[in-house]
Amino acid sequence: MLLFLPAYSTEFNPIEHTCASLKRYIKRFRHKFDSVIETIEYTFLNIGCFYGA
């Protein structure tokens, strides 16, 4: 039996939403840090705060 997959949609892929959120936060906080690496570290360490966890 051959099953066809539906067309790819970013709306139904949760990782796309997560990556978009990460990019948004990195852009928001990049002016506070000297490097992009520091900004990314800050974002990952505080991601629970951003989502209200």
C-alpha positions in Angstrom: 0.0 0.0 0.0 1.4 3.4 -1.0 0.5 6.4 1.2 1.1 10.0 0.1 2.2 12.6 2.5 0.4 15.9 2.6 2.1 19.0 1.3 4.5 20.6 3.7 3.1 23.5 5.7 5.0 25.6 8.2 1.8 26.4 9.9 1.5 22.8 11.2 5.2 22.3 12.1 5.8 23.4 15.7 9.6 23.6 15.3 9.0 26.4 12.8 7.1 28.4 15.4 9.9 27.7 18.0 12.6 28.9 15.7 10.7 32.0 14.8 10.3 32.8 18.5 14.0 32.3 19.2 14.9 34.6 16.3 12.5 37.2 17.6 14.0 37.1 21.1 17.6 37.1 19.8 16.8 40.2 17.7 15.1 41.9 20.7 18.0 41.4 23.1 21.0 41.7 20.8 21.7 45.3 21.6 22.3 44.4 25.3 25.3 42.1 24.5 28.7 42.4 22.8 28.3 39.3 20.7 25.6 37.1 19.1 26.8 34.1 21.2 26.1 36.0 24.4 22.7 36.9 23.1 21.9 33.3 22.2 23.1 32.1 25.6 20.9 34.6 27.4 17.9 33.6 25.2 18.3 29.9 25.9 18.9 30.4 29.6 15.8 32.6 30.0 13.4 31.0 27.5 11.1 29.8 30.3 10.7 33.4 31.4 9.6 34.4 27.9 7.0 31.7 27.7 5.6 32.3 31.2 6.9 29.0 32.6 
